[in-house]
Amino acid sequence: MPIGVQLYSVRDDMAKDFKGTLKKVKELGYDGVEFAGLFGNTPEQVKAMCAEIGLNPISAHVPLAEMLADVDKVIADYKAVGCTYIVVPYVTEERRPGGELFLQMVEEIRAIGQKCKEAGLTLLYHNHDFEFKKLESGEYGLDYLYANVSSDLLQTELDQCWVKYSGLEPVEYLKKYPERIKMLHIKDDLVIGESGKIDFEAIFKQFYKNGFKDYVVEQEMPYDKNSTREQNLGRMWDGVAKSATYLNEAKFVK
């Protein structure tokens, strides 16, 4: 299956050379991209670049504040690019489980999901670890979100590394929400501090069993205090390249 990459992983290069960076990720073995901003390009320009290079514009991470400010423009822009999904990538502290605006955020997401549905797009929610904070009811914030926003209005982009970091098992969440998880965010557990601990074969096996196949590689910025920003950015590219090689060669990836 085509492999996608979250372009936030190489955001500095996207800002400097948008088209050149798209060409580079294609050369590394990626067939799809997930946007994190258009960096001043029009949706029509971005769609043309993807068509020329041979990249599928799978999805886009869009800050919730941007969607709340003008959701109609966000939907129109990324529909024009050719995206299938729009993703809530992150929420600020007051909108997280236990925050004063958490319940409001659930309602906001429901309304945005309805707008996306009407436009023929699908809204996804991308988790970190803070969604696994328990509410007073004893349930995790992520579970509350999915219990209170119907699956026709909100699907999930499960970041398996953050699930693991929270102390839970990604495969169990794949089993828990077979109708919700339309896309995976794939990265090794560099966030945790030790790579090679995640059982990708088991994750992919369950993901395919659920009937879904879209997945996107994301690299976290390595914050090495003894390295320059340029050196850290180089490590990002190294990780993006190694991920493409690994997934293209893995026998369990269909």
VMD Tcl script that draws the C-alpha trace (Angstrom):
set ca {
  {0.00 0.00 0.00}
  {1.12 3.60 -0.58}
  {3.04 5.09 2.33}
  {2.32 8.65 3.45}
  {4.43 11.12 5.41}
  {3.34 13.93 7.69}
  {5.06 16.99 6.26}
  {5.31 18.59 9.70}
  {8.29 16.25 10.05}
  {10.17 18.40 7.52}
  {8.40 21.71 8.13}
  {11.47 23.94 7.92}
  {12.25 22.63 4.46}
  {8.61 22.96 3.42}
  {8.81 26.64 4.33}
  {12.01 27.12 2.31}
  {11.23 25.00 -0.75}
  {7.70 23.60 -0.80}
  {7.81 21.87 -4.18}
  {11.40 20.70 -3.81}
  {10.56 19.07 -0.48}
  {7.57 17.28 -2.02}
  {9.86 15.95 -4.72}
  {12.37 14.77 -2.12}
  {9.81 12.78 -0.09}
  {8.62 11.18 -3.32}
  {12.19 10.18 -4.17}
  {12.55 8.60 -0.71}
  {9.69 6.22 -1.47}
  {6.56 8.00 -0.25}
  {3.41 8.02 -2.35}
  {1.21 10.19 -0.15}
  {1.47 13.28 2.02}
  {-0.30 14.75 5.00}
  {-0.06 18.52 5.06}
  {0.67 20.81 8.00}
  {0.00 24.11 6.25}
  {0.31 25.27 2.65}
  {3.06 27.85 3.32}
  {1.55 30.58 1.17}
  {0.67 28.38 -1.79}
  {-2.88 28.29 -3.09}
  {-4.83 25.03 -2.89}
  {-4.85 24.87 -6.68}
  {-1.07 25.24 -6.83}
  {-0.59 22.49 -4.25}
  {-2.97 20.15 -6.07}
  {-1.05 20.73 -9.32}
  {2.30 20.07 -7.61}
  {1.06 16.79 -6.16}
  {-0.30 15.70 -9.53}
  {2.97 16.59 -11.28}
  {5.16 14.82 -8.71}
  {2.87 11.83 -8.29}
  {1.84 12.28 -4.66}
  {-1.58 11.58 -3.16}
  {-2.73 14.47 -0.93}
  {-4.22 12.21 1.75}
  {-4.97 14.57 4.58}
  {-4.13 17.79 6.40}
  {-3.45 18.67 10.01}
  {-5.26 21.94 10.74}
  {-5.11 23.68 14.13}
  {-8.47 23.65 15.88}
  {-8.29 27.42 16.31}
  {-8.00 27.82 12.54}
  {-11.05 25.63 12.00}
  {-13.05 27.52 14.60}
  {-12.11 30.83 12.98}
  {-13.29 29.84 9.48}
  {-14.17 26.18 9.05}
  {-15.80 26.79 5.66}
  {-12.52 28.14 4.24}
  {-10.52 25.26 5.73}
  {-12.87 22.72 4.18}
  {-12.92 24.50 0.82}
  {-9.13 24.81 0.71}
  {-8.30 21.20 1.49}
  {-11.10 19.86 -0.65}
  {-9.55 21.85 -3.50}
  {-6.16 20.31 -2.71}
  {-7.78 16.88 -3.02}
  {-7.55 15.71 0.59}
  {-9.84 13.00 1.94}
  {-9.35 13.84 5.61}
  {-8.99 16.92 7.78}
  {-7.33 16.24 11.11}
  {-7.46 17.93 14.52}
  {-3.76 17.55 15.34}
  {-3.51 18.93 18.87}
  {-5.54 20.83 21.44}
  {-4.35 23.40 23.94}
  {-4.34 22.65 27.65}
  {-7.72 24.16 28.49}
  {-9.41 21.90 25.90}
  {-7.76 18.70 27.11}
  {-9.45 16.18 29.44}
  {-9.95 17.87 32.78}
  {-9.55 21.34 31.25}
  {-12.23 23.99 31.62}
  {-13.07 23.92 27.90}
  {-12.90 20.16 27.33}
  {-16.67 19.67 27.11}
  {-16.91 22.72 24.85}
  {-14.22 21.22 22.64}
  {-16.28 18.05 22.22}
  {-19.19 20.16 20.97}
  {-16.88 22.15 18.69}
  {-15.55 18.97 17.13}
  {-19.06 17.63 16.61}
  {-20.02 20.80 14.73}
  {-16.88 20.73 12.59}
  {-17.40 17.04 11.87}
  {-20.91 17.80 10.61}
  {-19.54 20.46 8.27}
  {-16.89 18.08 6.95}
  {-19.46 15.36 6.39}
  {-21.71 17.71 4.43}
  {-18.73 18.61 2.23}
  {-17.81 14.98 1.58}
  {-14.71 15.00 3.80}
  {-13.95 13.08 7.00}
  {-12.79 14.70 10.23}
  {-10.13 12.80 12.19}
  {-8.72 13.34 15.67}
  {-5.00 12.80 16.25}
  {-4.11 11.82 19.81}
  {-1.13 12.48 21.99}
  {-0.83 11.10 25.51}
  {-2.93 13.66 27.37}
  {-6.17 12.24 25.95}
  {-5.58 9.25 28.20}
  {-6.06 11.28 31.35}
  {-9.05 9.94 33.25}
  {-12.09 12.11 33.89}
  {-14.05 12.13 37.14}
  {-16.23 9.40 35.62}
  {-13.16 7.17 35.40}
  {-13.11 7.04 31.61}
  {-10.26 8.30 29.44}
  {-10.80 11.61 27.71}
  {-10.36 9.98 24.31}
  {-13.08 7.45 25.09}
  {-15.40 10.22 26.24}
  {-14.84 12.08 22.97}
  {-15.75 9.04 20.88}
  {-18.72 8.19 23.11}
  {-20.15 11.66 22.59}
  {-19.40 12.34 18.91}
  {-20.83 9.78 16.51}
  {-18.57 7.87 14.16}
  {-20.16 9.44 11.08}
  {-18.89 12.82 12.29}
  {-15.51 11.88 13.75}
  {-12.98 9.17 13.01}
  {-9.53 8.79 14.54}
  {-5.98 9.03 13.34}
  {-4.42 6.81 15.99}
  {-0.86 7.75 16.87}
  {0.34 4.38 18.13}
  {3.52 5.80 19.64}
  {1.63 8.19 21.92}
  {-0.77 5.41 22.90}
  {2.26 3.34 23.93}
  {3.78 6.31 25.75}
  {0.57 6.72 27.76}
  {1.01 3.19 29.11}
  {-1.61 1.47 26.93}
  {-1.24 -0.96 24.07}
  {-1.92 0.28 20.51}
  {-3.32 -3.08 19.38}
  {-5.93 -2.96 22.13}
  {-7.11 0.45 20.91}
  {-7.27 -0.86 17.37}
  {-9.53 -3.62 18.65}
  {-11.59 -1.18 20.69}
  {-12.45 1.15 17.81}
  {-12.50 -0.92 14.61}
  {-15.08 1.38 13.05}
  {-13.25 4.58 13.99}
  {-9.60 4.16 13.09}
  {-9.24 5.19 9.46}
  {-5.58 6.10 9.61}
  {-2.48 5.31 11.64}
  {0.36 7.60 12.57}
  {3.47 5.45 12.48}
  {6.67 6.25 14.33}
  {9.12 4.38 16.46}
  {9.07 5.15 20.15}
  {11.75 7.82 20.05}
  {9.40 9.87 22.21}
  {9.76 7.22 24.89}
  {13.52 7.27 24.54}
  {14.11 3.72 23.33}
  {13.53 2.61 19.76}
  {12.63 -0.88 18.71}
  {10.06 -1.47 21.46}
  {6.90 -1.17 19.37}
  {5.48 -4.30 17.77}
  {4.66 -2.90 14.34}
  {3.80 -6.31 12.91}
  {1.04 -6.83 15.48}
  {-0.23 -3.28 14.91}
  {-0.43 -3.68 11.14}
  {-2.01 -7.12 11.45}
  {-4.86 -5.74 13.55}
  {-5.17 -2.61 11.41}
  {-5.67 -4.71 8.28}
  {-8.06 -6.99 10.15}
  {-10.15 -3.91 10.85}
  {-10.21 -3.30 7.10}
  {-8.22 -0.06 6.94}
  {-5.01 0.72 5.10}
  {-4.11 4.43 5.27}
  {-1.02 5.16 7.33}
  {1.33 8.09 7.65}
  {4.88 8.30 8.99}
  {5.60 11.08 11.43}
  {8.97 11.99 12.93}
  {9.29 13.91 16.17}
  {11.94 16.60 16.34}
  {14.96 15.18 18.24}
  {15.87 17.82 20.79}
  {19.54 17.11 21.37}
  {20.89 19.99 23.43}
  {24.41 19.22 22.22}
  {23.42 19.57 18.54}
  {22.54 22.53 16.38}
  {19.05 22.95 14.95}
  {20.47 22.12 11.53}
  {21.91 18.85 12.85}
  {18.58 17.95 14.43}
  {16.77 18.73 11.18}
  {19.18 16.41 9.41}
  {18.21 13.66 11.82}
  {14.56 14.30 10.92}
  {15.32 13.61 7.26}
  {17.34 10.56 8.26}
  {14.36 9.23 10.19}
  {11.95 9.95 7.35}
  {14.23 8.11 4.91}
  {14.77 5.10 7.18}
  {11.03 4.83 7.84}
  {10.28 4.67 4.11}
  {12.88 1.95 3.60}
  {11.64 -0.05 6.58}
  {7.97 0.08 5.58}
  {8.65 -0.61 1.90}
  {10.64 -3.70 2.83}
  {8.54 -4.99 5.77}
  {6.81 -8.22 4.79}
  {3.84 -7.50 7.07}
  {3.01 -4.26 5.24}
  {0.61 -4.97 2.39}
}
mol new
graphics top color blue
foreach p $ca { graphics top sphere $p radius 0.5 }
foreach p [lrange $ca 0 end-1] q [lrange $ca 1 end] { graphics top cylinder $p $q radius 0.2 }
display resetview
